[in-house]
Every structure is written in structure tokens, then in C-alpha cells.
Amino acid sequence: MTEVTSAMPDKNKRSRMWSYGSSSVVSTLFFVGILIIIAMIAQQHPWRQDFTESGTYTLTEQTRNLLKSLEQPVEIKGFFPTSSAEELKAKDLLDTYRYYSPKLSYTFIDPDRQPDVARRYEIRNYGTLVLEGYGKKQPVSFVDEQNITNGLLKLISREQKKVYFLTGHGERSSASTEKTGYSSVRSALEKENYLLEELNLMQKGEVPADAAMVIVGGPEKSLFPEEMERLGKYLDGGGRLIVLLDPFQDGGLKDFLKARGIELRDDIIIDESVGIFGGNYLMPLAAEYGAHKITENFQLVTFYPEARSVEIMNPLPPGIQAQALASTSEKSWAETNLKLLEKEQKAGLDLKEDLAGPVPLVVLVEVNNSKPANDPAAKSSEGRGASKGSGNEKKDPAADRRQGILLVGGDSDFVSNAYFGLSGNADFFLNMVNFLAGDETLITIERREKEGRPLLLTRSQSLSLMWVLGMVPVVVILCGLLVYRVRRSQR
């Protein structure tokens, strides 16, 4: 009888343990099942809420509307070093994009570990995104909402803008694959969805109406007055013109540019800072960039082999605004004493004759609709019989167009095949073209400022907070002791 009585408690104890254990297992499995169901629902119907005051993790309405309009899948390839801070930042942003559109996906590629992929996509810098979709590829060099959204806009756009290259005066040919040719420029612009054509203004009476811009790349001979008149009419009517000139070859455009605020000097830039690194002192580098949309977030060095100065006049002609986009370092100057250079002697800065650094290399000019009074093209037009006050003048429909933009560079070699891929030359030139193309569909997104806001507490609030923070661990410890005593009493 005694043995049966002693065995009963052990049996009851084991029964309770099995009961408690099975209940725990069932509860755990039930809890895990609920979590799995919630995860599956969340995956199919994700939900995000941005509690930051500045809306740091929320896309703008323009971007959200664009993502909703995607009709085809878009894949984004990001080229970053593995686990870098830039990659993590880009992942957070791309996750936000993907939240608003299931048609968008992304992958990250380390250019150092997969150089063949980076070479196939022509990646020159870390932090580059390549958007693929709609049968096209669109690179994005800086990762933020504005650049990614505008890249998507370009990707889905079916419009192809035309870029005309002026010919007939020994300009660089966009078809030439030689070192001095512009075939690399052609290839890059075609990838940006531009159509390229040549333009001979002696054969055509005016710049075609479908021209997004005209590029004059290093003319060796002077343009005829009629051609300058047609370029002037196009520019003053809101056109976009890029003029790249080499030292001692102004293409006859000296007066044309002077009428629009640009002074050309017969000089060549010497940059001593390049010589320090063993480079050619006749290949200046751009050390300073002006504050403009073209140079925003642009931090790459650009090189200009044998360049001339592009000086902004002071004062500027009426209706003209100009600013330097790229300038040399302070250890440079525009040399006018060519005899020393011809004798392979290094000249020195002469403050009376030379232009001291920083020397402007690339200048952007905004031209209003009125024709400059001292424009030789305007005088030529009047001299051929333009009547004044006849009452029969017809308003040029181009006069109501956007403001004309002229971009003048002191070197045409920096985007030739030999130097197009050097450092930031290609990126800088493409920034110029994209801006001058005037994509009105592109959006400007205001940057969200993350401002720290101090929390100011009164003395009583500080004491209350201290008591609350101090009591939390005490309450947790007391709860733990209480649970321990209860379980021990049940054994």
C-alpha cells in the first residue's frame, strides 16, 4: 500500500509536466503559425508609415504617380562596393520605390568582383545606377529621388530629340573613330536616346525647327556671315547652342560671342598644378565648378588638353546673363606670349598681358528674346534691307519661345575620342547636353532638410522622466520575482 501511495505523486507530476509541455508546444506552434500568416499577408499587402516630420522615407507625389504609370517591368542595377554605406543608403531608397510599384526591381553588383558586368554596362564610377526597361538603358550617376525619377522619365519617354552637329568648317565629325573624332560622343548620346544629324547652314536656310540643340565642335575655318546670322536667329529665338573652340581658332565667332557677353583672347592656358603630378602643364584641369544644375553633385575632375580662356565680359550686354561652369585652379593662367611656348620654354605669368587663374574654361550664357544691339549678324540682316516702321513686320513665332542658352567651352578636344572617357569629361559633357535639351518633363524635387529639434523639459518633467525610467527596471525585476514564487509554489 505504501509503494502505491509513493508512486502516485510521481505519476501525477509527470502527467502535469506532459500537460504543461504539450500546452507550451501547442501555444508555440500556434503563435508561429500566426506569425507566418501575418508575414504572408504583409508580403502580399505591404504597408509602410513614415513618422518622420520631414517625410524622409516618403516619395513625392510626382514620383508616386510616375511609378503607378509604369506599364512594363523596370530593373535597376546598382554598382556599389559590397556592404558599403552608399549601397545601404541606395537600398533604403530603392525599397521605397519598389513599395509603390511591383514592376520595379533592383540588384546590386560589386564592380570589383564582377568587372565583366561593369565593363558591359560601361561603368566608370562607383555609385552608378543603370535603369533597364522599355527596350532601353538609362544611367543615373547620383542616387537620390530626383535623379532616379528623372531617369525613369527618360526611360519611358518615346520622344527622341535631335542634336545637330555643324559641318563645313573642319569641325569634329561625330562619325570619325580617330583620336580627334567624336564617335564616342555619338555613341553616348544615342544611348541617351538622342538622334544625331549633321547640319550645313550654307545648304539650309535656317536651323531646323526640330533641333534640340546645335553643337559647333572645333571649327578650323571661319563661318560665313549668313551662317552666323542663322545661328543668331536660332539662339535669340530660344535655341540651345554649344560652341567648343580651340586656342587660336575662333571659327570667326569672336564678334558673335562678344555680342553675347563672351570675350575671346588669343591665349593658351598653362596649369602648374598639373605639372606637380607629372602631367602636361598645357592640359589644365577644372578645379572649380559653378553653382548650377549642370554641376550639381558633380565632384569629378575634368581635363582640357590645350585650352583657351573663355572670359565673361564686365559689364555684360543688356539682356545677357553668364556664369562660369568650370574654371582652372589658382596656379594657372592664360598665356599670351606664344613665342616662348614655340621655343619650348615655360612662360611666366604677366599680370599686364595674361589672365590670372582661376581661368574660366566653360561658360553658360542665357540670352533673352531680344537681339543684341552690337550683334554683327543683326547688322548684316538690317543691311540687306530690313525695313523699320513699315508696319508690315511679322512677329517671329520663335520670339515667344523659351530663353536661349549658349554654352561656350575653351577646348574641343576634351570630348574627343582620346579624352572622352578620361575622369569626368564624359559625365560633364552629358550633363551639359541633358540640361540644354530642355526636358520640360523632368521634375525638380525639393530636398528635405533633416533638422534636429531639441527637447526642452521643465524641472518637474525631468524629475518625472527620471522616476519613470528608474522604475521600469524595478517593476520588471519585481514581476520576475513574483512569477518565480508562483511557479515554485505550484510544484
Secondary structure by P-SEA (a helix, b strand, c coil): caaaaaaaaaaaaaaaaaaaaaaaaaaaaaaaaaaaaaaaaaaabbbbbbccccccccccaaaaaaaaaccbbbbbbbbcccccaaaaaaaaaaaaaaaaccccccccccccccaaaaaaacccccbbbbbbcccbbbbbccccaaaaaaaaaaaaccbbbbbbbbcccccccccccccccaaaaaaaaaaabbbbbbbcccccccccccccccccccccccccaaaaaaaaaaaaabbbbbbbbcccccccaaaaaaaaccccccbbbbbaaaaaaccccccccccccccccccccccbbbbbcccccccccccccccbbbbbcbbbcccccccccccccccccccccccccccccccccbbbbbbccccccccaaaaaaaaaccccccccccccccccccbbbbbbbccccccccccccccaaaaaaaaaaaaacccccbbbbccccbbbbbbbbcaaaaaaaaaaaaaaaaaaaaaaaaaaaaaaaac
